[in-house]
Amino acid sequence: MNPLYFFLGVISTIVIGNSIIILADSESKLIYSNWILIINSLIAAGLSAMILFKDKDSNEADKTNIFLTLGLVFWLIANMIWAYYEVVLDIVSPVPSLADLFLLSAYGFLIYRLINIYRNLRHIINKKILFLLISGTGLFLIYILNLTLELSELSNFRGLMLFIVTIAYPTLNSILTVLAMMILLKIKNEKTSFYSLDL
């Protein structure tokens, strides 16, 4: 499949999905957003599982692909649990909930997979760029931590758990983002070196 068509398909799907949510009336927004989230996570988990089973007997298959699939399956389960609370029970999901457990576990699998990809790439990333990435992410997390501390009630167990879960999501998202950007920069460097050698 042509990568250009793939990315155009992904972008089109995002635009269509978001348009459905934005244009829906206020009572339907919650239902549509939950369904679109479930469908997106189902497609992601399904594609990952399909690739995993397709390459299982291949000598070149990356055995850590199972972590990507597990992460996406856990992400799907978390979205389904949230949808059950919000759409079926018509209540806000408690914190922490079973959905949080699955989603936080999904982050572990996804982070491990990205670390593995990063290690397998040969090029070394520029230390200045790495410093900027980590510094920017660190400042963002300090801001979120400060904002969350101001709004949190830490004197009881529920308030403490709410604070931990609230901080966990941006922290884990930031780790994933930094790893993904480092991988993209390494891939870019490898392609640049390949082209310069080719010339």
C-alpha positions as CSV (number, residue, x, y, z in Angstrom):
1,M,0.0,0.0,0.0
2,N,1.3,3.5,-0.9
3,P,2.2,5.3,2.3
4,L,0.6,8.5,0.9
5,Y,-2.8,6.8,0.4
6,F,-2.5,5.4,3.9
7,F,-1.8,8.8,5.5
8,L,-4.5,10.4,3.4
9,G,-6.9,7.7,4.6
10,V,-5.9,8.3,8.3
11,I,-6.3,12.1,8.0
12,S,-9.7,11.7,6.2
13,T,-10.9,9.4,8.9
14,I,-9.9,11.8,11.6
15,V,-11.6,14.8,9.9
16,I,-14.8,12.8,9.3
17,G,-14.9,11.4,12.9
18,N,-14.3,14.9,14.4
19,S,-16.8,16.5,12.1
20,I,-19.5,14.0,13.2
21,I,-18.8,14.9,16.9
22,I,-18.7,18.7,16.3
23,L,-21.8,18.8,14.1
24,A,-23.9,16.6,16.4
25,D,-26.4,18.1,18.8
26,S,-25.3,18.5,22.4
27,E,-27.2,15.4,23.6
28,S,-25.6,13.1,21.0
29,K,-22.0,14.3,21.3
30,L,-21.2,12.0,24.1
31,I,-22.6,8.9,22.3
32,Y,-20.9,9.7,19.0
33,S,-17.6,10.5,20.7
34,N,-17.6,7.2,22.6
35,W,-18.6,5.2,19.5
36,I,-15.9,6.9,17.3
37,L,-13.3,6.3,20.0
38,I,-14.3,2.6,20.2
39,I,-14.3,2.2,16.4
40,N,-10.9,3.9,16.1
41,S,-9.3,1.8,18.8
42,L,-10.9,-1.4,17.4
43,I,-9.5,-0.7,14.0
44,A,-6.0,0.0,15.4
45,A,-6.0,-3.1,17.6
46,G,-7.4,-5.2,14.7
47,L,-4.7,-4.0,12.2
48,S,-2.0,-4.6,14.7
49,A,-3.3,-8.1,15.5
50,M,-3.6,-8.8,11.7
51,I,0.0,-7.8,11.1
52,L,1.2,-9.8,14.2
53,F,-0.5,-13.0,12.9
54,K,0.6,-12.4,9.3
55,D,4.3,-12.1,10.3
56,K,4.4,-14.7,13.1
57,D,6.3,-17.3,11.0
58,S,8.6,-14.8,9.3
59,N,12.2,-14.8,10.3
60,E,12.3,-11.0,10.1
61,A,9.2,-10.6,12.3
62,D,9.8,-8.3,15.3
63,K,8.8,-10.3,18.3
64,T,8.1,-7.2,20.3
65,N,5.1,-6.4,18.0
66,I,3.1,-8.4,20.5
67,F,3.5,-5.5,22.9
68,L,2.1,-3.0,20.4
69,T,-0.9,-5.3,19.9
70,L,-1.5,-5.8,23.7
71,G,-1.2,-2.1,24.3
72,L,-3.8,-1.4,21.6
73,V,-6.1,-4.2,22.8
74,F,-5.9,-2.8,26.4
75,W,-6.7,0.7,25.0
76,L,-9.8,-0.7,23.3
77,I,-11.0,-2.4,26.5
78,A,-10.5,0.9,28.4
79,N,-12.5,2.8,25.9
80,M,-15.3,0.2,26.0
81,I,-15.4,0.4,29.8
82,W,-15.6,4.2,29.7
83,A,-18.4,4.1,27.1
84,Y,-20.3,1.7,29.4
85,Y,-20.1,4.1,32.3
86,E,-20.9,7.2,30.2
87,V,-23.5,5.9,27.7
88,V,-25.1,2.8,29.4
89,L,-25.0,3.8,33.0
90,D,-25.1,7.6,32.3
91,I,-22.5,8.4,35.0
92,V,-19.0,9.8,35.1
93,S,-16.4,7.0,35.3
94,P,-15.1,6.7,38.9
95,V,-11.4,7.5,39.4
96,P,-9.6,5.2,39.6
97,S,-11.7,2.7,37.6
98,L,-11.1,-0.5,35.7
99,A,-10.8,1.6,32.6
100,D,-7.8,3.5,34.2
101,L,-6.2,0.2,35.0
102,F,-6.4,-1.0,31.4
103,L,-5.3,2.3,29.9
104,L,-2.4,2.8,32.2
105,S,-1.3,-0.8,31.5
106,A,-1.6,-0.1,27.8
107,Y,0.9,2.7,28.2
108,G,3.4,0.3,29.6
109,F,3.2,-2.0,26.6
110,L,3.4,0.9,24.1
111,I,6.3,2.6,25.9
112,Y,8.3,-0.7,25.9
113,R,7.6,-1.1,22.2
114,L,8.8,2.4,21.3
115,I,12.0,1.9,23.5
116,N,12.7,-1.3,21.5
117,I,12.3,0.5,18.2
118,Y,14.6,3.3,19.4
119,R,17.3,0.9,20.4
120,N,17.2,-0.9,17.0
121,L,17.9,2.3,15.1
122,R,21.6,2.9,14.5
123,H,21.9,6.7,14.3
124,I,22.6,8.8,17.4
125,I,20.2,11.7,18.0
126,N,21.7,15.2,18.3
127,K,22.1,16.0,22.0
128,K,20.9,19.6,21.7
129,I,17.6,18.4,20.1
130,L,17.3,15.7,22.7
131,F,17.8,18.3,25.5
132,L,15.2,20.6,23.9
133,L,12.7,17.8,23.6
134,I,13.1,16.7,27.2
135,S,13.2,20.3,28.5
136,G,10.0,21.3,26.7
137,T,8.3,18.1,28.0
138,G,9.6,18.7,31.5
139,L,8.2,22.3,31.5
140,F,4.9,21.1,30.3
141,L,4.7,18.5,33.0
142,I,5.7,21.0,35.7
143,Y,2.9,23.3,34.5
144,I,0.4,20.4,34.6
145,L,1.6,19.3,38.0
146,N,1.3,22.8,39.4
147,L,-2.2,23.2,37.9
148,T,-3.4,19.8,39.2
149,L,-2.0,20.5,42.7
150,E,-3.9,23.7,42.9
151,L,-7.2,21.9,42.1
152,S,-6.6,18.7,44.1
153,E,-7.8,17.7,47.5
154,L,-5.0,15.4,48.9
155,S,-6.3,15.0,52.4
156,N,-8.4,11.9,51.6
157,F,-7.6,8.7,49.7
158,R,-10.0,9.4,46.8
159,G,-8.5,12.8,46.3
160,L,-5.0,11.3,46.3
161,M,-5.9,8.6,43.8
162,L,-7.6,11.2,41.6
163,F,-4.4,13.3,41.7
164,I,-2.1,10.3,40.8
165,V,-4.3,9.2,37.9
166,T,-4.7,12.8,36.6
167,I,-0.9,13.2,36.7
168,A,-0.2,9.8,35.2
169,Y,-1.9,10.4,31.9
170,P,0.0,13.6,30.8
171,T,3.3,12.1,32.1
172,L,2.9,8.8,30.1
173,N,1.6,10.8,27.0
174,S,4.7,12.9,27.2
175,I,7.0,9.9,27.4
176,L,5.3,8.4,24.4
177,T,5.6,11.7,22.5
178,V,9.3,12.2,23.3
179,L,10.1,8.6,22.3
180,A,8.1,8.9,19.0
181,M,9.8,12.2,18.1
182,M,13.3,10.7,18.9
183,I,12.4,7.7,16.6
184,L,11.3,10.0,13.8
185,L,14.5,12.1,14.1
186,K,16.6,8.9,14.0
187,I,14.8,7.6,11.0
188,K,15.3,11.0,9.3
189,N,19.0,10.9,10.1
190,E,19.3,7.3,8.7
191,K,17.5,8.3,5.5
192,T,19.7,11.4,5.1
193,S,22.9,9.3,5.6
194,F,21.6,6.7,3.1
195,Y,21.0,9.3,0.4
196,S,24.4,11.0,1.0
197,L,26.1,7.6,0.7
198,D,24.1,6.8,-2.4
199,L,25.2,10.1,-4.1
